[in-house]
């Protein structure tokens, strides 16, 4: 007998998770000027939604082109516009409604994020491998900015809240997104220990946030390890490649 297709209403589950992530991105935009720490937490929650929606779709057998397109549009808002605006009003000296050099720097992040998503969509349509990403995923780029803001707020590192510090971090994350550096996707794990280590660190960071500990710092350090490993592996692979 042919497999029975899942009920149509099941498709609403992953889409609801995706739209919940958009809601958290929208909250980041609202909170960024006056509550930057809460805005960072909202982006972390949006990141959790982004991790979950695809898994829900696969578990329920409701993956679709519509869901993939919705996910990309949601990512532009939650991980492109929202973190760029947070960085702009928090650390680039911007004010809502202004257009200045800081706004243009923040816009570079949005552009690179959109390009990164477009390239990912093309690669996915061509059947690219799922164990590696080409370029830093846009959620990781967004969370680098958000967790840096949170870390500075957690430790009252006010001297770091300035354009000379924030702009290089933002531009570095933007450059990584459009780079050709391969990064682990964490959709598949070679060992159970690797899966436990990955999800355990995320759970620990969320638990720290829940009990008032510096979870933003934990997330920032974790993301820097992720970026560092990607760059290290890329350099090592290039050195091992035969000359000519």
N, C-alpha and C positions, 0 to 999 in steps of 0.2 A: 504493500500500500504506500502511496506517496505520503511524504511528511505533511501533516496538517499545518497550514500557516498559522502564526500566532494571531490572536484577536487584535483587531485594528486599534482598540483602545490602549493596548500595551505600548504602542509607539509614543503615546503621550508621556510615558514615564521618563525616558531619557531626555525628551524635549523639555519637560518640566525642570529637570536638573540643570540643563543648559541655560534656561531662562532664569533660574534662581541665581546662577553665576552672573548673569547680566544685571540682576537686581543688586547683587553685592558690588559690582562695578559702578552702578549708578549711585549707591550709597557712598562709595569712595569719592565720587565727584562732589557730592553734597557736603561731606565731612571734611574734605581736604583743606579748605581755608582755615577753619577754626578747630578742627579735631584731627590732626594729621595721624596720630597714633591709631585712632579708631578707623581711619581711612585705610591704613596699612593692614589692619586686621581684616577689614572687609575684602581686600584683595587676596589675602591668604585664603579666606573662605571661598572666594571665587575660584581660586586655584584648586581647592578640594573638589568643587563642582566640576571643573574641567577634567579632573582625574577620573571622576565617577561616571559622567554621562556616557562616555563611550563603552565603559564596562557594562553599564546597565543595558545599553543597546545590544551588546553582544550576548549577554546572559538571557535576554528576552527574545533574541532573534529578530530584532526590529531595526537593524542597521539599514540605512537608506541614504540616497544622495541628498534628500531634503535635510535629514539630520546632520549630515556632514557640512552642508552649506550653512545651516543655522549655527552650527558650532563655530565656523570661521567668522561669521558676522559677529557672534557674541564675543569672540576673542579680540576683535578689533576694538570693541568698546571696553571690555573689562581689563585687557592686558596691553592695549595700545593707548587709547585716549586717557583712561583713568589714571594709570601710573604716571604718564607724561604730565598731566595736569597737577597731580600731587607733587611731583618733583618741581614743577614750575612755581606753584604758590608757596611751597615750603622752603625750597633751597636755592631757587634761581632769582629770588627777589621780585617775583612777579605779583601782580594784583589782578584779580578777576576783571576782565574787560580790556586789559592792556595788551598791546602788541609791541614787543621789544625784542632785543637779542635773545633774552632768556626764552621767550615764546618760540623763537625759531629753533633754538637748540632742542626744546621739548618736542617740537614738531618733527625733527629728524628721527626721534625715537618712534613716533607714530608711523612715519613713512617706512622705516626699516621693518617695523613689525608687520605692516601690511604686505610688504614685499616678501617677507619670510613666510607669511600665511599663503600667499599666492603660489610661491615656489613649492610649498608643502602639498598644496592641493593638486598641482600638476604632477608631482612625484607620486602621490597616492593614486591618481588616475592611471598612471603608467605602471602601477604595481610594484613600486619601490619597497625594499625590505622595511619591516616595522621595528627591527631591533636597534636601528640607528637613525638619528636625525641629522640632516645636513644643515648646520648652523644651529645656534642656540634657540630652543623653542621659545616662542613669545611669552608663555606664562612664566618661564624661568627668568627671562629678562625683566618682566614686570615685577616679579617678586624680589629680585635683587634690589630694585629701587625701593619697594615697599618695606622690605626688611631692614634696609639701611636707615630709612627714616625712623623705623621703630627702635632700632639699636641706639641711635643718637638720642631719641627721647627717653629710652630706658635708663641710660647712663648719664643723661644731662650733658652730652658732649656738644655744647652749643657752638664751639669754634668750627665744628665740621658742617654746620648749617649755613653754608655760603656757596656762591656760584663756583668758586675756584675748586671746590671739592665735589659738588654735586654734578656739575657739567661733565667732567671727565668720566665719572661713573656712568652717567646716562649715555654718553657717546660711546663708551667702551661696550656697554651692553648692546647698544644699537648695532655697532660694528660686528659683534659676535653673531647677532641674529642673521645678518646677510652674508656671513663668512661661509666658507666651505668646510669648516671644521666639523667633524662628526662628533655627535654627542649621544650618549646612551639614552634610549627611549624609555626604559624601564617598563615596557609592555610585556617583555619576556625576560626571565631570569635564568641564568645558567645553573644556579644552586638555590636551594631553599634558604640557606644562610644569607645570601645576597638579598632575597626578598624580605626576610625578617629585618635585616639591617636597614633597608630602605624605608619600609613602612614603619618600623620601630622608631626611627629618628623623626619622621613626620609626626607620629603620634606623641612622641615626647615633647616636641615643640608646641603642639596644640595643648597638651596637658599643662605645660609651663604657662602658656597664655591664660588658660582657664583658672589657674590658681594665683595669678599675679606675679609670676616669675618672668625673667627676661626671655620670653619665647621668640621675640623678634631677633635678638642676638643669635639664638640657636639657629633660626632659619637662615640668617645672613651667612653664618659660618658654614652651614650645610651647603648652601648654594655656591659659595666660593670653592668648596671642595669639589663639587660637581663640575664647575667651570674649569678649575685647575686640572682635574683629571682628563677632561676633554682636550685641553690644550696640550698637556703632557703626552697623551697618547698620539695626538696628531703629529707632534714634533718627533716622537720616537718612530712612528711609522715612516715619516719622510726620511729620517736618517738611515733606516733599514732598506729603503727602496733602492734598487740598483741604479747606478749612475747611467746617464745617456738617454 
